[in-house]
């Protein structure tokens, strides 16, 4: 990216581009990335001013809104996606918002054509998105019911494949894939079978299809039923008369037809044969000879010809026969009776591979032999150069049993971002169990309704914070086992918390021994070859999004976390790294042509569309968040209208803006217009935050470390003037960022109580110290940290009770750079901020749309928040006057302390 601050490059992110008549008022002079360089072609009108706006009262009384399902789109084109029922318009969100740019619109159309080709290519292999995202059901290590373990992995560049591990004394020849298609198909998938070993003195099963129940909960018991008894019972109990026709030979029907045509009673000459009627006539003649009985059990497959073009997906058949056929259950229950239980299996067989056995995959490639950790492994121990996959198959009594369902969250998202490893107060790597027992109750008590965990996926380099992923289907073994993480998610659901994880599909670790790099010896298995396959600055590998098998891997990975661990959503990390071939490290002005030029990776955009379609189709309540520093247009627009389909987008400009002001601008020179320009540039589906892990990791200071004098905070003296001013500024920054969000807010672990230290993971530069890789939870009850935590907790409680951030758009009535005062309304709430570090105001007039009585419900200057309590209880209720101010017909006179903020609620409306 360019050297100037991010919030100066793109102060008004594109998603979504709002039409003028529905515009959420940008401030005067704001520059949208799509309008900054080509304004004449976009023809957008800016209707919002910081000063008075008579027309801004329309949404002041809007009620709370809940996070609703994705909206249906208006039909603009006749094209329909099969099964969706909604019209598809590849430039729909541009047309809807009145934005016109020929180059970008043509790019969207070309991308849609490529999307249809990619979808067809994917469906030709995997039928649909559900099948294409279920690879984890086949690939990897799975216990088969027929007393064996199946293993499958994708390595198109390998010549030979086998499994090595504790179970076969690391032999490269004992358990290998068969020759031919039974062991290696044309797409590069290898299939290895590990047969359970028969115990000494035991006889082999009588039937080769004998199945076993390995989990006692599904054990029907050993009934001693054999195949002959089952077939006889099915004929007597299940099949109706005439439904099953017994044949002595498979050629019986063919022989009868041959005898009819060429036998002694058949036609001997062409004259006797006569003219052969068409198929429809022959069928009608045959049908006329059949006995038409409604009680007949033989199904009727008469196709009703309506004269329309044949469509294989809409074949109309006899409805009565179809319903009769659908009502009949499959005879699977009979075959289940033949299954034997776990006890019989243990008695007869020794498992081919036991629980917690270590193993790797062995390849013979053109460049020699390789040993790799399987790509679909679900539990990995990255122990130096000798890393292993671990077979995770606990016995039934040890399998984790889920206790709670997924919670339903109404209103906005209040996300608590955290990292398990640094969540403890001790200088060590914390575990899932410690996080579950210690941190989850704190998150619930703090008022958040979602927890977002970073670094969950297995990664070899701990100092990478978990972003250099090596094994995408495995939880990090540093923190515990897969069952430990399941318990964490389950307990969070029991507390009413959604669980989101950071998913890193924009790049992968370049480690060869543990990760996917050079997995099968070739340089283009999962990643691009050449320079394009390497991140320009981070040393990571870039996925090949145009490959169907790579799409299969990534889509299945998303579905795996939702299915296996009941994850409620994903934040897609660093989309700019994958959307552009320059990985986002280029001079970026936000001009419209930069979103459709030769540096844009169209295949990466198509993958994101497919990922969102798959997730929202199979899991309607899933939440997806886009983290894109370039604010690609249409991030949160529906995929049917040319968007990428995300639910929220993270506004990375906000923390950059606050950091820029804190470090470079004297507080008396802060511009209220510039601050609001970034905060409400486009708050539709916007996730806002003051700071996340980026602001306190890798040598950067946290905001608390910048604002607060840590040396003085330790004394806990809130009466000190410096401490008071610093904490007051931090509180109003938190409040204005939260109340201007677009339905989602994020806080990084520890920032809710102004953690005084940054985060620094153990690395060579700090001699692998854990001194800064922990959280000082003991500060929660001390001095200024206690006051800031109380304030943060009351903000969350206010939103939970009043749905503040779900009240529609903001109406900014007052934005004064001279007095440093900001005032805006959101539904029935009035927010007033005084950023002036020195000057309090006794009677400051602000305009309001509704006449009535306003009650103070939050004041940053209260003593319980470390303030001075200058506002008396008699001043908590304010009544409007008919004096016009800020372009509004009514106004309020308020007492504003310096560096303070107040929230009022309209409790009584006065009609004149």
C-alpha positions, -999 to 999 in steps of 0.1 A, spaced: 0 0 0 10 36 -3 30 53 24 2 77 35 -24 66 61 -50 41 50 -79 63 61 -66 91 38 -64 67 9 -99 53 11 -120 73 36 -153 62 21 -154 24 13 -176 13 -16 -197 -15 -1 -225 -9 -7 -228 20 -31 -259 39 -19 -284 55 -42 -289 93 -37 -325 91 -26 -316 64 0 -282 79 8 -269 76 44 -255 111 41 -218 114 37 -202 145 50 -196 174 27 -164 171 8 -160 133 14 -144 114 -15 -156 79 -23 -130 57 -39 -152 52 -68 -158 89 -73 -124 103 -64 -109 99 -99 -139 95 -122 -166 116 -107 -182 128 -140 -189 92 -150 -205 81 -118 -232 107 -115 -238 104 -78 -253 131 -56 -240 139 -22 -270 150 -1 -256 151 34 -240 180 52 -224 182 87 -243 214 93 -280 217 95 -301 195 73 -339 200 73 -346 167 55 -326 146 79 -355 139 103 -370 111 83 -352 83 101 -351 97 136 -380 75 148 -370 43 131 -374 13 153 -349 -14 161 -340 -38 134 -327 -74 137 -301 -90 116 -324 -103 89 -318 -129 62 -303 -118 29 -328 -97 10 -346 -109 -21 -335 -89 -51 -358 -72 -76 -360 -89 -109 -341 -70 -136 -331 -98 -159 -348 -131 -169 -318 -152 -160 -325 -174 -130 -301 -196 -111 -315 -232 -107 -332 -236 -74 -326 -201 -62 -358 -184 -74 -342 -149 -75 -332 -130 -106 -295 -127 -114 -281 -94 -126 -243 -92 -127 -244 -54 -125 -274 -52 -102 -259 -33 -74 -245 -7 -98 -279 -2 -115 -296 -1 -81 -274 27 -68 -273 47 -101 -235 43 -105 -223 40 -140 -188 30 -151 -186 11 -184 -152 -5 -177 -162 -18 -143 -197 -29 -154 -181 -49 -183 -157 -64 -158 -186 -76 -136 -203 -91 -167 -172 -109 -177 -167 -121 -141 -202 -134 -141 -196 -154 -173 -165 -168 -158 -184 -176 -126 -210 -196 -147 -182 -215 -164 -165 -222 -131 -197 -233 -115 -204 -256 -145 -169 -270 -142 -174 -276 -104 -208 -291 -109 -196 -315 -136 -173 -330 -109 -193 -326 -77 -230 -322 -88 -236 -291 -66 -221 -269 -39 -231 -293 -11 -212 -321 -28 -183 -299 -37 -179 -287 -1 -181 -322 15 -147 -335 7 -139 -341 43 -164 -370 43 -141 -389 19 -107 -374 21 -84 -379 50 -86 -409 75 -121 -424 80 -133 -456 98 -153 -478 74 -181 -500 86 -165 -530 70 -138 -534 96 -112 -512 79 -99 -476 77 -100 -457 44 -75 -430 35 -77 -406 6 -56 -376 -4 -49 -355 -35 -14 -355 -50 -15 -354 -88 22 -351 -91 31 -383 -72 38 -417 -88 34 -438 -57 16 -433 -24 15 -452 9 9 -445 46 37 -448 72 34 -446 109 34 -462 143 9 -488 131 33 -503 105 67 -495 119 70 -467 94 72 -491 64 68 -474 30 56 -506 13 32 -523 37 1 -500 33 2 -485 -2 -24 -476 -28 -34 -503 -52 -24 -501 -88 -49 -488 -114 -81 -469 -107 -88 -486 -74 -58 -468 -59 -53 -437 -81 -78 -420 -103 -73 -396 -133 -77 -365 -111 -48 -374 -88 -66 -387 -58 -49 -416 -40 -69 -443 -21 -53 -465 6 -71 -491 26 -59 -502 61 -75 -536 68 -81 -544 105 -61 -575 115 -79 -607 125 -70 -617 160 -54 -651 166 -79 -679 167 -107 -659 150 -124 -670 118 -130 -645 90 -165 -631 85 -188 -653 64 -199 -623 43 -175 -599 28 -200 -571 33 -203 -577 70 -206 -544 88 -198 -533 124 -210 -505 147 -180 -489 163 -200 -466 185 -222 -482 211 -249 -456 207 -257 -470 173 -253 -506 181 -284 -526 173 -270 -557 189 -257 -589 175 -289 -607 164 -273 -635 145 -293 -628 114 -278 -640 81 -283 -628 46 -307 -656 35 -331 -648 64 -330 -611 55 -338 -617 18 -367 -640 27 -381 -614 52 -378 -586 27 -397 -606 1 -424 -614 26 -427 -581 46 -413 -553 25 -418 -559 -12 -454 -559 -25 -466 -585 -50 -453 -578 -85 -427 -553 -73 -399 -577 -74 -396 -600 -104 -374 -630 -99 -352 -640 -128 -332 -671 -133 -306 -653 -153 -296 -618 -161 -301 -625 -198 -337 -638 -193 -354 -606 -206 -329 -602 -235 -335 -638 -245 -372 -634 -246 -369 -603 -268 -345 -621 -291 -368 -651 -294 -398 -628 -302 -379 -611 -331 -358 -639 -345 -374 -671 -332 -395 -695 -352 -427 -676 -345 -412 -642 -354 -414 -624 -388 -395 -643 -415 -395 -616 -442 -395 -578 -443 -431 -578 -455 -441 -598 -424 -421 -574 -402 -439 -544 -417 -433 -508 -407 -420 -504 -372 -440 -477 -354 -424 -450 -334 -417 -454 -297 -447 -435 -285 -471 -456 -306 -455 -488 -295 -458 -477 -259 -495 -469 -263 -502 -502 -279 -484 -520 -250 -502 -499 -224 -535 -508 -240 -528 -545 -234 -520 -540 -198 -546 -545 -171 -554 -511 -156 -559 -516 -119 -556 -488 -94 -546 -513 -68 -517 -525 -88 -484 -521 -70 -464 -517 -102 -453 -481 -105 -464 -460 -134 -438 -440 -152 -460 -424 -178 -444 -391 -188 -469 -363 -194 -459 -344 -225 -469 -308 -222 -453 -297 -255 -425 -278 -238 -388 -282 -243 -374 -312 -225 -358 -304 -192 -342 -332 -173 -346 -314 -140 -384 -309 -145 -397 -343 -157 -435 -346 -149 -446 -381 -141 -476 -398 -127 -482 -380 -94 -499 -409 -76 -472 -434 -84 -445 -409 -75 -460 -402 -41 -465 -439 -35 -429 -445 -43 -417 -417 -21 -437 -429 9 -420 -463 8 -390 -464 32 -358 -480 21 -351 -516 32 -320 -504 50 -334 -514 84 -332 -550 74 -295 -548 66 -288 -529 98 -299 -560 117 -269 -578 102 -245 -553 117 -225 -565 146 -215 -543 176 -183 -528 188 -177 -556 213 -178 -582 185 -155 -561 164 -129 -557 193 -132 -594 200 -125 -604 164 -102 -577 150 -72 -556 160 -76 -520 147 -54 -513 117 -45 -479 132 -52 -470 168 -64 -438 185 -35 -412 188 -12 -432 164 12 -409 145 14 -412 108 26 -394 76 20 -399 39 48 -412 17 51 -402 -20 74 -413 -47 78 -384 -71 99 -377 -102 123 -358 -79 125 -386 -53 108 -398 -22 88 -374 0 71 -376 34 43 -352 41 17 -345 67 -17 -353 50 -35 -322 37 -68 -333 53 -54 -343 87 -76 -333 116 -50 -333 143 -13 -325 138 18 -323 160 42 -298 143 73 -310 162 102 -293 145 113 -311 113 96 -343 122 59 -333 122 32 -359 124 -5 -363 118 -24 -380 146 -52 -404 140 -81 -391 162 -106 -418 169 -115 -418 206 -136 -446 220 -173 -439 224 -171 -432 261 -145 -404 254 -162 -388 224 -173 -353 232 -211 -350 233 -226 -316 225 -249 -301 252 -261 -268 237 -274 -257 203 -264 -227 183 -276 -195 200 -298 -170 182 -285 -134 184 -309 -106 177 -298 -71 168 -262 -61 163 -230 -82 168 -208 -73 197 -176 -93 189 -149 -100 214 -117 -109 195 -91 -130 212 -62 -153 209 -62 -185 231 -25 -187 235 -21 -152 251 -54 -153 271 -39 -162 304 -21 -141 330 9 -164 332 38 -162 308 31 -193 288 8 -206 261 -27 -210 275 -50 -239 265 -85 -243 253 -95 -256 287 -81 -225 305 -98 -202 280 -131 -220 285 -131 -218 323 -115 -183 327 -121 -161 297 -156 -172 284 -174 -161 316 -156 -128 314 -167 -122 279 -203 -130 288 -201 -107 319 -187 -79 297 -218 -79 276 -205 -93 243 -226 -117 223 -199 -132 200 -163 -143 204 -139 -143 174 -109 -165 179 -77 -160 159 -50 -186 154 -72 -216 158 -61 -234 126 -28 -254 130 3 -233 124 39 -242 129 52 -207 136 37 -194 168 50 -159 162 29 -156 131 -2 -152 154 -17 -182 136 -19 -166 101 7 -188 84 -15 -218 84 0 -252 78 -30 -276 83 -64 -263 75 -85 -291 90 -67 -293 123 -71 -272 155 -38 -259 169 -23 -287 190 -6 -261 212 -39 -253 228 -53 -288 232 -72 -315 214 -101 -314 190 -124 -323 218 -111 -295 239 -120 -270 212 -155 -286 208 -160 -281 245 -149 -244 242 -175 -239 214 -202 -258 232 -197 -238 265 -197 -205 245 -230 -215 229 -243 -224 264 -235 -188 275 -253 -174 244 -221 -165 226 -216 -170 189 -182 -184 179 -164 -170 149 -129 -178 137 -104 -160 115 -101 -181 83 -70 -176 62 -77 -186 26 -58 -157 11 -24 -174 15 -8 -203 33 24 -212 50 54 -220 28 66 -248 51 71 -280 31 74 -305 59 41 -296 76 22 -274 52 9 -277 16 39 -262 -2 54 -286 -27 30 -312 -13 34 -337 -41 68 -326 -52 54 -302 -79 53 -265 -75 17 -261 -88 -4 -285 -67 -23 -261 -45 -5 -229 -54 4 -209 -84 38 -216 -99 64 -189 -104 63 -155 -88 26 -154 -87 26 -183 -62 45 -164 -36 35 -134 -15 57 -105 -23 65 -95 13 53 -122 37 70 -153 22 37 -172 20 21 -192 -8 -8 -180 -29 -36 -205 -37 -46 -214 -73 -82 -204 -72 -89 -215 -108 -83 -252 -100 -114 -272 -92 -96 -294 -68 -83 -264 -49 -118 -250 -47 -129 -284 -35 -103 -282 -7 -111 -246 4 -149 -250 2 -147 -282 21 -126 -265 47 -152 -239 54 -180 -265 56 -158 -287 79 -155 -261 106 -192 -254 105 -202 -291 105 -176 -306 129 -171 -278 154 -204 -259 149 -186 -226 141 -211 -197 136 -191 -176 112 -159 -166 96 -138 -135 92 -120 -138 59 -85 -125 66 -66 -101 44 -87 -103 12 -64 -77 -5 -36 -103 -5 -57 -126 -27 -77 -102 -48 -47 -85 -65 -16 -100 -80 4 -73 -62 -10 -86 -29 -23 -52 -19 12 -38 -16 10 -12 -43 1 25 -47 -37 24 -43 -58 55 -48 -93 39 -47 -101 48 -83 -127 26 -100 -103 13 -126 -81 -2 -99 -109 -27 -91 -110 -41 -126 -75 -37 -141 -50 -64 -150 -39 -68 -114 -72 -80 -102 -75 -118 -96 -108 -127 -111 -105 -163 -99 -102 -152 -63 -133 -131 -66 -152 -161 -80 -140 -182 -51 -153 -157 -26 -187 -157 -44 -189 -195 -44 -178 -196 -7 -205 -172 4 -232 -189 -18 -222 -223 -3 -222 -211 33 -255 -192 32 -272 -219 12 -262 -248 34 -260 -228 67 -285 -199 65 -275 -184 99 -238 -183 91 -220 -150 94 -192 -139 70 -171 -108 75 -147 -94 49 -114 -79 59 -103 -59 28 -81 -29 31 -90 -18 -5 -128 -19 1 -137 -38 -30 -171 -26 -44 -200 -49 -36 -185 -67 -6 -218 -70 11 -241 -70 -19 -259 -102 -28 -241 -125 -53 -272 -124 -75 -267 -87 -79 -230 -87 -87 -217 -86 -51 -195 -109 -32 -222 -119 -6 -206 -110 27 -227 -101 57 -203 -75 71 -172 -56 61 -145 -45 85 -138 -7 82 -100 -8 86 -99 30 81 -113 37 116 -84 24 137 -59 39 113 -77 72 116 -76 72 154 -39 61 154 -30 89 130 -47 115 151 -32 102 184 4 101 171 6 130 146 -21 156 154 -23 178 185 -56 171 202 -68 208 199 -64 205 161 -85 175 156 -111 179 128 -146 167 136 -155 167 100 -126 144 91 -134 121 119 -171 117 110 -162 114 73 -144 81 81 -168 69 108 -200 71 87 -185 70 52 -208 40 45 -220 23 76 -242 -2 58 -232 -36 72 -201 -21 86 -180 -36 114 -163 -9 134 -136 -11 160 -113 12 178 -84 -13 176 -80 -50 170 -49 -72 173 -32 -53 145 -29 -22 166 -10 -40 194 11 -67 177 44 -67 159 60 -38 176 31 -14 175 16 1 207 -19 -3 219 -41 28 221 -41 25 259 -3 25 259 -4 56 237 -31 75 255 -25 65 291 7 72 310 13 36 321 37 46 348 10 67 364 -18 42 358 -1 17 381 -7 39 410 -45 38 403 -49 75 410 -78 87 389 -77 121 405 -45 129 386 -54 153 358 -33 135 332 -49 102 339 -84 118 339 -79 135 306 -64 104 290 -92 80 302 -118 106 292 -105 107 256 -104 69 254 -140 66 265 -154 90 239 -134 74 212 -149 40 222 -184 54 224 -185 73 191 -169 44 172 -195 20 187 -226 42 181 -217 49 144 -211 12 135 -233 -5 109 -246 -33 131 -213 -49 143 -186 -38 167 -153 -56 176 -130 -53 206 -97 -71 211 -91 -90 243 -79 -66 271 -89 -34 253 -122 -33 272 -103 -24 303 -75 -5 286 -47 -31 288 -15 -10 293 8 -33 273 10 -43 237 11 -79 225 44 -93 213 47 -130 206 79 -149 214 104 -145 186 141 -142 181 140 -104 185 128 -107 221 147 -138 228 114 -158 227 101 -141 258 64 -145 269 65 -112 289 42 -95 265 23 -126 253 -2 -126 281 -30 -104 296 -29 -87 330 -64 -97 342 -56 -85 377 -60 -49 365 -98 -53 361 -104 -43 397 -78 -15 398 -81 22 393 -86 36 358 -88 1 343 -118 -7 365 -136 25 354 -130 20 317 -142 -16 320 -174 -4 337 -179 21 310 -173 -5 282 -197 -30 299 -224 -3 302 -221 4 265 -226 -32 256 -256 -34 281 -271 -2 265 -270 -18 230 -284 -51 243 -314 -34 260 -320 -5 235 -307 -19 202 -288 13 196 -267 2 166 -297 -15 150 -317 17 147 -310 25 110 -290 53 96 -274 82 114 -285 118 111 -256 141 119 -271 175 128 -241 192 143 -204 189 135 -184 219 146 -146 220 141 -142 252 161 -160 240 193 -150 204 186 -186 192 192 -205 165 173 -242 157 176 -262 131 158 -294 111 162 -300 74 156 -337 65 160 -349 79 193 -314 85 206 -293 117 207 -256 114 209 -235 145 218 -197 145 220 -174 173 232 -138 165 220 -125 198 233 -97 190 258 -100 223 277 -134 240 273 -166 228 289 -200 243 278 -227 251 302 -255 258 277 -246 243 244 -275 243 219 -280 214 195 -308 208 171 -332 178 173 -360 168 149 -386 156 175 -400 179 201 -403 163 235 -385 152 266 -350 136 264 -336 116 293 -299 111 298 -291 74 298 -253 74 295 -227 100 306 -190 94 303 -183 120 331 -200 99 358 -178 91 388 -182 53 383 -165 57 350 -136 78 365 -152 111 357 -159 141 379 -197 140 379 -202 176 370 -237 170 357 -263 170 384 -292 146 386 -316 175 380 -301 180 346 -308 144 334 -341 152 319 -342 178 291 -372 194 273 -369 208 239 -376 244 229 -390 256 196 -359 276 188 -344 264 156 -309 251 155 -288 231 131 -316 232 106 -340 215 130 -373 230 143 -364 221 179 -333 223 200 -319 214 234 -295 233 257 -270 209 273 -242 211 298 -211 195 283 -180 188 303 -147 188 284 -138 155 268 -171 140 275 -201 124 257 -237 120 266 -265 98 252 -301 109 255 -333 90 247 -366 105 236 -390 93 262 -420 116 255 -430 132 222 -447 166 223 -471 174 195 -478 210 187 
